[in-house]
Amino acid sequence: MYQEAGEITGVPFLITEMMKPGIEKAGFENIVERKLKVPLGAWPTDSKLREIGLCCLHSFDTGLEGWAMATLTRVLGVSHISCRCLYLGGHLLTTHG
């Protein structure tokens, strides 16, 4: 659904593939691209990765509802109730696995 909304608005949801070419187009040179796997939640056994995962979860969780509500209701015409249900389902999956 988010990819569809991005196509409609011209603002893509998945931007990682576009970042390096965009930076090069802006005139930067010798760009080093590093791809990292970042945990989402408290599942890692390593304490540092667990802390990173909790911070990422907090950032994801606090920003997603507003972004999803605006995008899904305004662009795709999803009802507020349906949008809230989608968000809560995703929230439960990320916080309770």
C-alpha positions in Angstrom: 0.0 0.0 0.0 2.8 2.4 0.8 4.5 1.8 -2.5 1.3 2.5 -4.3 0.9 5.7 -2.3 4.4 6.7 -3.2 3.7 6.1 -6.9 0.6 8.3 -6.7 2.3 11.2 -4.9 5.7 10.9 -6.5 7.3 10.5 -3.1 8.7 6.9 -2.9 8.5 4.9 0.3 11.6 2.8 -0.2 14.4 5.3 -0.9 17.5 3.4 0.0 18.2 2.5 -3.7 17.8 6.2 -4.7 20.1 7.7 -2.0 23.6 7.2 -3.6 22.6 8.3 -7.1 20.9 11.3 -5.7 23.9 12.3 -3.6 26.1 11.8 -6.7 23.7 14.0 -8.8 24.1 16.7 -6.2 27.8 16.8 -6.9 29.3 14.8 -4.2 32.2 12.4 -5.0 33.9 9.4 -3.5 30.7 8.3 -1.7 31.1 5.3 0.5 27.9 3.3 0.9 27.5 1.0 3.9 24.6 -1.3 4.4 23.8 -2.2 8.0 21.3 -4.6 9.5 19.6 -2.8 12.4 17.4 -4.6 14.8 13.9 -3.5 15.5 12.9 -4.3 19.1 14.4 -5.9 22.1 15.1 -9.4 20.6 18.9 -9.3 20.3 20.8 -11.0 23.1 23.7 -8.6 22.7 23.1 -5.7 25.1 24.3 -3.0 22.7 22.2 -4.4 19.8 19.2 -4.6 22.2 19.6 -1.0 23.1 19.9 0.0 19.4 16.8 -2.1 18.7 14.8 -0.5 21.4 15.7 3.0 20.2 14.8 2.1 16.6 11.5 0.6 17.7 10.7 3.8 19.6 11.5 5.9 16.6 9.5 3.6 14.3 6.5 3.3 16.6 6.2 7.0 17.4 6.5 8.2 13.8 4.6 5.5 11.9 1.1 6.2 13.1 1.0 9.8 12.0 2.7 9.1 8.7 0.5 6.1 7.9 -2.7 7.9 8.9 -1.9 10.9 6.6 -0.7 8.8 3.7 -3.3 6.1 3.8 -6.3 8.4 4.4 -5.4 11.3 2.1 -3.8 9.4 -0.8 -5.4 6.0 -0.8 -8.8 6.9 0.8 -8.5 4.3 3.6 -10.9 5.0 6.4 -9.5 6.2 9.7 -10.7 3.1 11.5 -9.1 0.8 9.0 -5.9 2.8 9.2 -5.9 2.6 13.0 -6.4 -1.2 12.8 -3.5 -1.6 10.4 -1.3 0.5 12.7 -2.3 -1.4 15.8 -1.7 -4.7 14.1 1.8 -3.6 13.1 2.4 -2.2 16.5 1.5 -5.5 18.2 3.8 -7.4 15.8 6.8 -5.2 16.5 6.3 -5.0 20.2 5.1 -8.5 21.0 6.5 -10.5 18.1 
